[in-house]
Amino acid sequence: MSTRQNKFKVISIVLFLSVILVFVSCGKKKTGWKGTIEEVNGVTVVKNTKEPMYTEDVFRLEEELSIGEAEGREEYMFSEIGTILVDDEGRIYVSDWKETHIKVFDKDGVYLITIGRKGQGPGEFERISGIQITHQKELLVFDMNTRRISFFSGDGKLIETLSISKLQPFEINMNSKRNFIIKSVTLDIMTNKSISELKIYDTNLSLLKTIATPSPSNIFNPFESFFIWKLAKDDNIVYGYNKTYELQIFDSGGEIIKKIVNEYDLVKITREEKEEAEKKYSPPNKIVYPRFRPAYRNFILEDEGRIYVQTFEKIADGNGYYHDIFDSKGRYIAKIPLRFPPRVCKKNKLYTVEEDEEEFQMVKRYKVSWKY
């Protein structure tokens, strides 16, 4: 082969590889983040625009585990799944509201034990309203009906029971200092209003700090704004009142340290949705519903610092909603469609509760791949 032919061959290979690299790089188009970060009175304020940092596909899910059987082994059957937790060893805890117990599975989905049962005695529950793996590796179980907290060891043995009846709790978490973060809800049937508060209490249930008391909301209006909060692994508290698209981050003492603000498009409430709400809730008085949905539905925290915010914007086929993803700095990085909202995001694994056509429930785990 001549020198000229060799040179032409080399040039052809280089051009071919260049084309391949162009196609690969286009698979994750980066528009550049257009927001701002500034300090305002000691608080970091992150302002995002409507457009995320990445506009192409940067997120991939690969199913790797499914737990749940419609018929067969009882230990793998669920009636009404409540909360899902995953500990550092990958064990999966699934509370069942209807059966009033918690089933534990290993990282491969193999059934291990069942914790609790229906009742009011030690280690029993009337209604499992929330569960948490504490920093001390205990399983915390909150029973709203009996207004008490039960602590269990990893092998399911009852360690301690604590009454919290005087606080009117609705949601509870405990941080590494064993202080309690409690959401309480007071209902006023005469005015159809509910008053929600988020407070921090010490181990003796003495009040340390009131974090938030949003405006009273109509208890019969399913489109009313409400507040959501999550406890991060570093004891920070992420709080949002979804009347606006703003998330506030508080330190363990209840002092605000960061705000994440995002621009968004309003989602209209349809006539069919209002009619369905009237049938479902049957309010005693006529309610004037708002024109638009709140800014978002819910959010969860990932162990690596990302925040998944479920919006009210439906996917084109109507099966699922778009989720806005923010990185650990609060920057809006991606907008992804998910058929089922994630319950847990840990160690690049995403856990969901899904149903088939016959409303049979199962827990699924996906491997998460980020391409940025």
JOURGI-V683726 format. One record per pair of residues at least 12 apart in sequence whose C-alpha atoms are under 7 Angstrom apart, sorted by the first residue. I is the first residue (numbers start at 0). J is the second residue. D is the distance in whole Angstrom. If there is no record, write none. Layout:
i=I j=J d=D
i=I j=J d=D
This chain:
i=26 j=55 d=6
i=26 j=56 d=7
i=27 j=53 d=7
i=27 j=55 d=5
i=27 j=56 d=6
i=27 j=57 d=6
i=27 j=370 d=7
i=28 j=53 d=6
i=28 j=54 d=6
i=28 j=55 d=5
i=29 j=52 d=6
i=29 j=53 d=5
i=29 j=54 d=7
i=30 j=52 d=6
i=30 j=53 d=6
i=30 j=54 d=7
i=31 j=52 d=5
i=32 j=51 d=7
i=32 j=52 d=5
i=33 j=48 d=7
i=34 j=46 d=5
i=34 j=47 d=4
i=34 j=48 d=6
i=35 j=47 d=7
i=42 j=255 d=7
i=42 j=256 d=5
i=42 j=257 d=5
i=43 j=256 d=6
i=43 j=257 d=5
i=43 j=258 d=6
i=44 j=257 d=6
i=44 j=258 d=5
i=44 j=259 d=6
i=45 j=258 d=6
i=45 j=259 d=5
i=45 j=260 d=6
i=45 j=329 d=6
i=46 j=259 d=6
i=46 j=260 d=5
i=46 j=261 d=6
i=47 j=260 d=6
i=47 j=261 d=5
i=47 j=262 d=6
i=47 j=330 d=7
i=47 j=331 d=6
i=48 j=261 d=6
i=48 j=262 d=5
i=49 j=261 d=7
i=49 j=262 d=5
i=49 j=263 d=6
i=51 j=331 d=5
i=51 j=332 d=5
i=51 j=333 d=5
i=51 j=334 d=7
i=52 j=331 d=6
i=52 j=332 d=4
i=52 j=333 d=6
i=53 j=332 d=6
i=53 j=333 d=6
i=54 j=333 d=7
i=57 j=369 d=6
i=57 j=370 d=5
i=57 j=371 d=6
i=58 j=368 d=6
i=58 j=369 d=5
i=58 j=370 d=6
i=59 j=367 d=6
i=59 j=368 d=5
i=59 j=369 d=7
i=60 j=365 d=6
i=60 j=366 d=6
i=60 j=367 d=5
i=60 j=368 d=7
i=61 j=365 d=5
i=61 j=366 d=5
i=61 j=367 d=7
i=62 j=364 d=6
i=62 j=365 d=4
i=62 j=366 d=6
i=63 j=364 d=6
i=63 j=365 d=5
i=63 j=366 d=7
i=64 j=363 d=6
i=64 j=364 d=5
i=64 j=365 d=7
i=65 j=361 d=7
i=65 j=362 d=6
i=65 j=363 d=4
i=65 j=364 d=6
i=66 j=108 d=6
i=66 j=361 d=6
i=66 j=362 d=5
i=66 j=363 d=6
i=67 j=360 d=7
i=67 j=361 d=5
i=67 j=362 d=6
i=69 j=359 d=6
i=74 j=110 d=7
i=77 j=95 d=7
i=77 j=360 d=6
i=78 j=95 d=7
i=78 j=97 d=6
i=78 j=98 d=7
i=79 j=95 d=5
i=79 j=96 d=6
i=79 j=97 d=6
i=80 j=93 d=7
i=80 j=94 d=6
i=80 j=95 d=5
i=80 j=96 d=6
i=81 j=94 d=5
i=81 j=95 d=5
i=81 j=96 d=6
i=82 j=94 d=5
i=82 j=129 d=7
i=82 j=130 d=7
i=83 j=342 d=7
i=84 j=131 d=7
i=84 j=343 d=7
i=86 j=132 d=7
i=89 j=105 d=7
i=89 j=106 d=5
i=90 j=103 d=7
i=90 j=104 d=6
i=90 j=105 d=4
i=90 j=106 d=5
i=91 j=103 d=6
i=91 j=104 d=5
i=91 j=105 d=6
i=91 j=106 d=7
i=92 j=104 d=7
i=96 j=126 d=7
i=96 j=127 d=6
i=99 j=116 d=6
i=99 j=117 d=5
i=99 j=124 d=6
i=99 j=125 d=7
i=99 j=126 d=6
i=99 j=127 d=6
i=100 j=113 d=7
i=100 j=114 d=6
i=100 j=115 d=5
i=100 j=116 d=5
i=101 j=113 d=6
i=101 j=114 d=5
i=101 j=115 d=7
i=102 j=114 d=6
i=114 j=155 d=6
i=122 j=149 d=7
i=122 j=157 d=6
i=124 j=142 d=6
i=125 j=142 d=7
i=125 j=144 d=6
i=125 j=145 d=7
i=126 j=142 d=5
i=126 j=143 d=6
i=126 j=144 d=6
i=127 j=140 d=7
i=127 j=141 d=6
i=127 j=142 d=5
i=127 j=143 d=7
i=128 j=141 d=6
i=128 j=142 d=5
i=128 j=143 d=6
i=129 j=141 d=5
i=129 j=170 d=7
i=131 j=172 d=7
i=133 j=173 d=7
i=134 j=175 d=5
i=137 j=150 d=6
i=137 j=151 d=6
i=137 j=152 d=5
i=137 j=153 d=6
i=138 j=150 d=6
i=138 j=151 d=5
i=138 j=152 d=6
i=139 j=151 d=7
i=143 j=169 d=7
i=146 j=162 d=6
i=146 j=163 d=6
i=146 j=164 d=5
i=147 j=160 d=7
i=147 j=161 d=5
i=147 j=162 d=4
i=147 j=163 d=5
i=147 j=164 d=7
i=148 j=160 d=6
i=148 j=161 d=5
i=148 j=162 d=6
i=149 j=161 d=6
i=167 j=183 d=6
i=167 j=184 d=7
i=168 j=181 d=6
i=168 j=182 d=6
i=168 j=183 d=5
i=169 j=182 d=5
i=169 j=183 d=5
i=169 j=184 d=6
i=170 j=182 d=5
i=170 j=183 d=7
i=174 j=234 d=6
i=175 j=234 d=7
i=177 j=202 d=6
i=178 j=199 d=7
i=178 j=200 d=6
i=178 j=201 d=4
i=178 j=202 d=5
i=179 j=199 d=6
i=179 j=200 d=5
i=179 j=201 d=6
i=179 j=202 d=7
i=180 j=198 d=6
i=180 j=199 d=5
i=180 j=200 d=6
i=181 j=197 d=6
i=181 j=198 d=5
i=181 j=199 d=6
i=182 j=195 d=7
i=182 j=196 d=6
i=182 j=197 d=5
i=182 j=198 d=7
i=183 j=195 d=6
i=183 j=196 d=5
i=183 j=197 d=7
i=184 j=196 d=7
i=191 j=217 d=5
i=191 j=218 d=6
i=191 j=219 d=7
i=192 j=215 d=6
i=192 j=216 d=5
i=192 j=217 d=5
i=192 j=218 d=5
i=193 j=215 d=5
i=193 j=216 d=5
i=193 j=217 d=6
i=193 j=218 d=6
i=194 j=215 d=5
i=194 j=216 d=7
i=195 j=212 d=6
i=195 j=213 d=7
i=196 j=211 d=6
i=196 j=212 d=5
i=197 j=209 d=6
i=197 j=210 d=5
i=197 j=211 d=5
i=197 j=212 d=7
i=198 j=210 d=5
i=208 j=253 d=6
i=210 j=253 d=6
i=219 j=280 d=6
i=219 j=282 d=6
i=222 j=292 d=6
i=224 j=241 d=6
i=224 j=242 d=5
i=224 j=293 d=6
i=225 j=240 d=6
i=225 j=241 d=6
i=226 j=239 d=5
i=226 j=240 d=4
i=226 j=241 d=6
i=227 j=239 d=5
i=227 j=240 d=6
i=227 j=297 d=7
i=231 j=300 d=7
i=234 j=250 d=7
i=234 j=251 d=5
i=235 j=248 d=7
i=235 j=249 d=6
i=235 j=250 d=5
i=235 j=251 d=5
i=236 j=248 d=6
i=236 j=249 d=5
i=236 j=250 d=6
i=236 j=251 d=7
i=237 j=249 d=6
i=241 j=293 d=6
i=241 j=294 d=5
i=241 j=295 d=6
i=242 j=293 d=5
i=242 j=294 d=6
i=243 j=294 d=6
i=244 j=260 d=6
i=244 j=261 d=6
i=244 j=294 d=5
i=245 j=258 d=7
i=245 j=259 d=6
i=245 j=260 d=4
i=245 j=261 d=7
i=246 j=258 d=6
i=246 j=259 d=5
i=246 j=260 d=7
i=247 j=259 d=6
i=259 j=329 d=6
i=265 j=291 d=6
i=266 j=291 d=5
i=266 j=292 d=6
i=266 j=311 d=7
i=266 j=312 d=7
i=267 j=290 d=6
i=267 j=291 d=4
i=267 j=292 d=6
i=268 j=290 d=6
i=268 j=291 d=5
i=268 j=292 d=6
i=295 j=309 d=6
i=295 j=310 d=4
i=295 j=311 d=6
i=296 j=309 d=5
i=296 j=310 d=5
i=296 j=311 d=6
i=297 j=309 d=5
i=301 j=344 d=5
i=301 j=345 d=6
i=302 j=344 d=7
i=302 j=345 d=5
i=302 j=346 d=7
i=304 j=326 d=6
i=304 j=327 d=4
i=305 j=324 d=7
i=305 j=325 d=5
i=305 j=326 d=4
i=305 j=327 d=5
i=306 j=324 d=6
i=306 j=325 d=5
i=306 j=326 d=7
i=307 j=322 d=6
i=307 j=323 d=6
i=307 j=324 d=5
i=307 j=325 d=7
i=308 j=322 d=5
i=308 j=323 d=5
i=308 j=324 d=6
i=309 j=321 d=6
i=309 j=322 d=4
i=309 j=323 d=7
i=310 j=322 d=6
i=314 j=336 d=6
i=318 j=338 d=6
i=319 j=337 d=6
i=319 j=338 d=4
i=319 j=339 d=6
i=320 j=336 d=6
i=320 j=337 d=6
i=320 j=338 d=6
i=321 j=334 d=6
i=321 j=335 d=5
i=321 j=336 d=4
i=321 j=337 d=6
i=322 j=334 d=6
i=322 j=335 d=5
i=322 j=336 d=6
i=322 j=337 d=7
i=323 j=335 d=7
i=339 j=351 d=6
i=339 j=353 d=7
i=347 j=366 d=6
i=347 j=367 d=5
i=348 j=364 d=7
i=348 j=365 d=6
i=348 j=366 d=5
i=348 j=367 d=6
i=349 j=364 d=6
i=349 j=365 d=5
i=349 j=366 d=6
i=349 j=367 d=7
i=350 j=362 d=7
i=350 j=363 d=6
i=350 j=364 d=5
i=350 j=365 d=6
i=351 j=363 d=5
i=351 j=364 d=7
